[in-house]
Amino acid sequence: MTDLTGKVALVTGGARGIGRAICEAMAAAGAKVAVADLNLAEATETAEAINGMALEMDVTQFDAIARRVAEIEARFGGIDILVNNAGIFNMASIDKVTPEDYRRQYDVNVGGTLFACQAVVPTMKKRGGGSIINFSSQAGRRGEPNIAIYCSTKAAVISVTQSLALELAADNIRVNAVAPGVIDTPMWDVVDAQFAQYENKPKGQKKREVGDAVPLGRMGDPRDVADPCVFLASDAARYITAQTLNVDGGNWMS
C-alpha cells in the first residue's frame, strides 16, 4: 500500500538531513525523485545515489520555483508528490528580533511552502490528483522562549496546510503536514549552539537534554520522519487530508 512506483516526487531541502532521508525512502518505494536544494553539489550527490534529478532551488525566489517545476515536468512528465521540507531556524529574544530575520524566516518557511504548492498544483490537477506534505514542527504546536518567529512560522504552516487541503480536496489533492520533534541532523548542531548562547550552557548539553526528555528516550533519526512521509504520499493514506502528524517520540499529544 505504500508503493510509490510510477509516482514523481519533488523534495525541497532534499540534499541532506531529513530531506535526504525522504528522498532515499521515496526512491526505495519506487518513486522518481527530484532533489531540490540551495546547494546544488549536495543535491547532485543525493540525486546520484538514488538515480534521481538534482535541482538548484531557492524557495524564496517564487518565479524560479515555477521554472524548476517545468523542468521536472519536461523530464518526468509531471509531479505527484511535493514535500516542502526546506526551512530555516534562528533564535532571538524579543529585544534582538530584527525585521530582516522576521522576513527571511517567513519567506522560507511559509512563503516557500505556499508558493511551491502553487507551482505544483496545475501539474497535479492534470495527473488527476496528488499528495502535498508540508513541514511544520513541534514548535508550531506551542510557543517556546526566544523562538517567537520560528514557532509562528511553523504554526502558520499548519494553517496553510488545513486551508489548502479544503481548497484542493475536489481535485483529489491531499495536503497534510508533519511536525517533527527533535531529530538528530546537522541542523540540530546549529540549534544546539544557539541554545548554548541563550541558556549559557556548554555546546552539546541542550542536545543531550532534549533527547533525554523525549518519552521514547532518544532524539529521532531522519528515517523516523521519512517513513511517515512515504505513508502520507501513498495510497495507504488516501483518506487522510488536512492533518498534521506529530513525529516526535511522544513530546506532544494532540
C-alpha angles and dihedrals in degrees: 000000000000092000110132097185110148093018126119119215131194114200118188117207084020102146101088147356116017091352094057091047089053092050091050094047094048092047090050088053090056104264127136104236132208109202110207122187143142088244105067094184092057091041089053091051091052093044093050090052092057100031090249138133124271122214133179106226135172105192091204090065097077098183089052091056090060091050092052091049088053089053091053091049090051092053103035104019098247145330127275100170131040121187112190097202100143111111145139135216133206134165126218133158114232092261090056101043111121131198089236093056091044092053094044095052093045093045092053104033100036107016093043090052095046097046095044086055090049091052097051100040095083093053091045090052090052089052093050099255143330148194126262119193117191126194118237122155141221081262087067090060096056142011121260130193117266093005102085095133097046094045092050093050091053092048087052090054089058090052093047089050093053094046096047091046090059093043095050101036092098088057092054091247111139118205120196137153137216123217109203121198122207107335122183103241135130088265090064090060087059091047091048091052091053092048088050089058097046098038097036094237131141114262110271096027097095091048091053092046096052092046092051091048095057110105090230088054104242147060114267125259119229089247088059086067098036096059094056088050090056089050093051091048093051136078088256086077095043093127096045121096138140091029132127113212116209111222100179112113092257099310094130128029121203 
